[in-house]
Amino acid sequence: MLSESENTALMQVGAGTLMGELLRRYWMPIAAVAELDDNPTKQVRLMGEDLVLYKDKSGTHGLLDLHCQHRRADLSYGMVEDCGLRCNYHGWAYDESGACIDQPFEETAHPDANYKDRIKIKAYKIEPKAGILWAYLGPDPAPLVPDWEYYHVNGYKQVIMSYIPCNWMQCQENSIDPVHFEWLHSNWGDRLLGKDGPYAPTHLKLGFDEFEHGFVYRRVREDTTEEDALWTQGRVCFWPNALFTGFFEYRVPIDDSNTLSVAIFNNPVPGDEPFEQGRIPYWYSPIKDEKTGRWITSHIMNQDFVAWVGQGTVADRTQEHLGESDRGVLLMRRKMLDQAKLVADGGEPKGLIRDPAKNHSIHLPQVGGPREVNFGDKEPTAPRNRHLYGQPQEVLDEMDRIWAERAKALT
């Protein structure tokens, strides 16, 4: 059982807090690249900081303090220029470094004062990769945005986001809790479908191993042995705030009470011919049924969301009664606190990538590897998303068209 002070330390993500400073050493996914193509400005909140994300007319992305340095107007209503973002109130403009590059009336009234050179707005690094815009709120020098092998799978990518009204840490603890699959997704999932059959095979053995990019968790169930991939290969609790089970699920702290779930899917397409997407689609998955006001429970990640928010906005871990199934959770909590203290003492935490020579198609363990496409006698339709509710019809239609065209080329 954690102490109250340790529970608070795990939960708080603001600047200057133990966990907030640790998490600021890593790149965080905060939006889809295509979002800024649709609308060039977006208000975002990340680790308790209110910011504006923008894409100017030259294609440069920036991430600035939400409020103009002049009289605190909201820059998410600003105007993008060839370079930078201009406030809609009095026209002050800023570039991606946070430099004030224009003050129209000030420069007219006092052309030699160079007042703008004395103005600087808070600015953070932003970098596009794999259809995602990644933000870095930490000190220089920034590490590299990791280039995972998964990004290079010949597949159809999509980015799916959901807003979860609870603290990020109880979401991430789900990433190293293998027994929950048996009950939340198998047993309860069957009951939700009206099935009243026998319970799923129970877990017999758990294993946890730390590696550079997180933890691998392993398991043996009644229907498997230590020769099966669930034990020999395992799945990845990805450091510091994601899960990798063949796709990425990030738990991005908005603040102490809210989390942005960002799922990055890459479904292998039929055939070996290279496949390129001109635009990686994104969509927001709803988590609550508008008619009943209850949480949506039909999809795998939606079931996870129910478990997370059910612990309260911020879980009180001083009231827990932990057991053998929680060994991985305890391991991760202790590592989080240890790494946060390391950063507070001036050290560098685990998992950062700084060598460009090592940052290409980095492998992560994956049970079964990318799934092959095998239509058999069925119509060549694309896989439906079983993890998140609300996949838009236009995405399904595009996927079905691509699958059918590529399947036809194989015949």
N, C-alpha and C positions, 0 to 999 in steps of 0.2 A: 504494500500500500504506500502511495506517495504521500509525502507531507504536503501541507497546504502551500508552503513556499515553493516546493518543486512543481506542484500542479500549476501554480500561477506562472512559473518560469516557462513551462512547456506551452502555455496558452498565449502569452503576450507576444505580439509581433511588431510592435511599434519601434521606431528608431530609438536606439539606446538601451533596449531590453536585451536580455541574454539571447532569446530565441530569434528576436528580430534582427540582431546583428549577425547571427549565424546564417539565417535565410538570405540575407542581403549579399552573401558571398556567391550566390548561385543565380543563374538566369531563370526568369520566371515567364511562362507563357501567359500573355494577358489579352490577346485578341487574335483573330484570324487576319491574315494579310488581305483577303478579299473584303473584309469589313471596311477597311480604309479606302478601298477602290469604290465601294458603294457610297460611303460618306466620309469625307476626308478628315473629320474631327470626331473624337469620341472621348467623353468623360470617363475616367477609370479611377478606381480606388484600389490601392495595392499596399498591403502591410500598413494600413492606417493612414496612408498619404493620399490626398486628393490631387489628381493629376489630369492633364489633357494629352491625349495621344493624337498625332496628326500626320498627314502625308501632304507635303507641299507639291506645287505644280511641277517641280523637277523630279519628283519621285522619292525625295528624301523623307525619311520618317523621323519624328521627334517626340520626346516625352518630357513635358514641362509641368511645373507647378500650375494648378488649375487657375490661380488668380494672378491677374496682371499686376506688375510691380507699381503701376501708376496709382490707381484707386481701386484695385482688387476686383475688377470686373471678371466675369467668368469667361475664360479663354476657349471653352468648348463651343462657344457661340462665335468665335473669331473667324477670320477669313484667311484661307491659305493663299500664299503668294508664290511667285517663282522661287523665292527663297524664304522659308520660314512661315510663321503664323502671326497675323496682325490682329490686335484687339479691336473689337467692334465699337468700343466706347469712345476712345480718342486716337486710335490709330497707331499706338505703339506696336512695334513689331520685334519678333525674336527669332533667332535661328536655333538649330538643333543643339548647339552648345550652351544655350541660355543667354547668349550675348544679345543685348538690345541693339538692333540694327537700324531703327528708324523711330523718330519722334516728330511727326510732321510740324506741329505748331511750335514746339520748342526750337526746332532748327530754323524756322522762319523768324521767330522773335529774337533768338540769340544764336546766330549762325556760327559764331566762333567759340561758343561755350563747350561744345562737345559733351553735353550732359549725358547723352546716351552711352558714352564710353564708361560712365560710372555706375551704370545700371546692369545688374545681372539677375536673371531669374533661375530658380532651381531647375536643373535639367539632368536627365538620366539617359544612359545609353539604351538604344533600341536597335534590334537586328532581326531581319526576316530570315526564317529558315523553315523548310518543310510545311509551308502554308501557314506558319505561325509567326506572330510578332513577339519576340522575346525581350524582356526588360531586365536591366541590371541596375540595382540600387546601391551597390556596394562601393568600396574604395577602389581606386586605381592601384595597379593595373588590373583590368578586368580579365577573368579567364576567357577561354574560347567558348563559343556556343557549341556544345557537343554535336558531332556528326555520327548518329547511330546507324548501324547496319540496316535497321528497320526502315529508315527513310529511303533506302535504295531498292527495296523490294519492288518488283515490276507490278504495281498495283494502283488501284483507285483510292485516292486519299480523300478524307473528309475530316473536318474539325467540328466537334460537338461540345457545346458548353451548357452548363446549368449553374444557377445560383442556389447555394445551399445555406440555409440560415442556422449555421452552427460553426463552432471553432474548427480550424483546419486540423488540429492534432487528432481529434477523435475520428476524423476521416482517414488520416494516414495510418492510424493504428489498425484499421481494417486491412491494410496492405500486408500485414504480417500475421494474419489470423486464419490459418488454413481450415480450422474446424468449422468456421462459420459457413463455408461452402455447403457442408453436409446438411446444416439445419436451415439456414436462411434461404438458400437458393434451391436445394434439392427437396427437403421435406416440406418446408413452408411453401415453396414454389409449386409443388405438386398440389397442395391443399388449395392454393389460390386457383388452380386449374380445375378444381372439382374432383381430383383424383384422391382415392382413399385406400391406396394400396399399401404395401409394406414400406417401412422407412428405408432410406438410402443406406448403402454400406457404410458402416461406422469406421471412424479413424482408429487405427491401432498403434501408430507410431509417428512421431514428429521429429524433424531435424532442422536446425538453423545454422547457417554458415555465413560469416561476414566476408565480403570481398570489397574491392575498391569502390564499386558503385552502389553499395547497399548490402542487402542480405539475400541469400537464397534460402527459401523455405522448402522443405521436403516432407513427404507424407506417404504412409502406407495405410491403405484401407482394407476392409475385409475382402474386397474383390481385386486387390493388387498385391504385388510383392516388392521386395527391394530391387528386383530386376526391371521394374517398370520406370518409365520416364518421370513420373511424379516423384520418384525418389532419386534416380540417377541424375536427372537433369534439374528438376525443381523449377520453381518460379521466383520472380525477382520482386522483392520489396525495394523499390528504387529510391536511392538517397538523393535529397532529403525528404521529398514530398510527392512521391508518385508510386504507382504500381505498374509493372510490366508483365503481362501474361499473354504476349502476342500482339498487344497494342498498349499504348501509354494511357494511363489515367493520372492526371496531375490534380493535386489538391492545393490550389493557390490561395494563400491567405489574403482576403480582402481587408479584414481587420480582425479584432479578437472574437467577433461574433458571427462572421460570415465568410464563406469560402466559395471560390469559383472552381467548379469542376471542369477540367479541360481534357477531353478524350481525343486522341489522335489515332484514327483508323487508317489502315492501308490494306485493302482487300486485293489479293493477287488476282490478276485478270487472266483469261484464257490465253494460251499460246506463249511463245518465247519472244515474239517480236517486241521491241521496245515500246513502252507506252508512256506518253507524256501528257500531263494535264496542263492546259493553258491557264486554268483557274481552279484552285482547290476550294470546293464548296464548304460552307460552314452553316450551322444552324444551332438554335437554342432549344434544348429539350426541356419542356415544362415538367415540374415535379409535383404539382398539385392538381387534382381533378376540380375543374371550375364548378361543376354541378354539386358535388358533395362536400368540397372543402377538405377532403382527405388526401393523403399522399398517394401518388400513383404507384402501383405495386406490380405492374404487368411485365416489367423488364428487369434484367439482372441488376444493373446499376441503380435503377430506381428502388429496388429492394434494399440495396446498400444504404441509399439515402434515408430510408425509413429508419434503419438501425442507428444511423449517425444522429439524426435530429431527435430521435427518441431519448437520447442521453441528456437532452437539454441543450440550450444554446451554448453553454460551456460546461462540459462534463465535470462533475465533482469527484475526482478520483480518490479523495480521502474516504469516500463511502463505499468503495469497491470491496469485493471479496474474490480475489483472483485464484485461479487454479492452474492445473498442469497445461491446459490448452492455451494459457496466456504467456507461456515462456518467451515467445517471440516478441510480444508486446513489451514485456519487461526489458528484454534485450535492447529493443529500439529506444525506449524511453531513456535508459541509462546512457546509451550512445549519444542521443540528442543532447542531454545535459552535459556530458563530458566534452563533446565537440563545441558546444556553446561556451563553456568555460575556457577551452583552448583558444577560441577566437578572442574572448575577453582578455586573455593574457598575451595577445599579440601573435598567436600562431595561425597557421593556415589549416582549414578543415579538409576532410577527406573528399575525394571525388572530383576535384577541380582539374581541368585539362588546360595546360598552358603550352604544350609542345605541338606545333602545327603538324609535325611529321607523324604524331600519334593520333591525330584527330581526323581520321577518315574511316567511315564504315565500321565503327566500333561495335564489336559483338556483345550481345547480352544473352544469357541462357534463355531458351524458349522451348517448352515442351512441344515436340512434334515439328517445330520449325514452321515456316509459312505454309498454310494449307494449299494443297494443289486443287485445281479446278477440275472436277470430273462430272460431266453432265449425264452420262449414261444414256438412257432413253428419254430423259426429261427435256422439257423445253429449256433453252439456254437463258435462264433468268439469273440475275445477280443475287447474291445472298442478302437477306433482310437483316437489319440491325436488331439483334436480340438483347442488346445491352441498354439502349436508351429509347424512351418513348418519343414518338412524334416525328419520325423521319419524313421529311417533306416529299410529296409525290414527284416533284420535279427532279429530286435527287434519285429516287427509285427509277424514274423513266430514263434518265441519262445512263444510269448503271445498266439497266436492262438492254438499252440500245447498244452500249459498248460490248456487253457480254455476247449479245447475239451476233454482232458484226465480227467479233474476233473468233467466236465459235464457228461461224460460217466459213471463215478463212482457213480453218483447220480441216475442213471436209474436202 
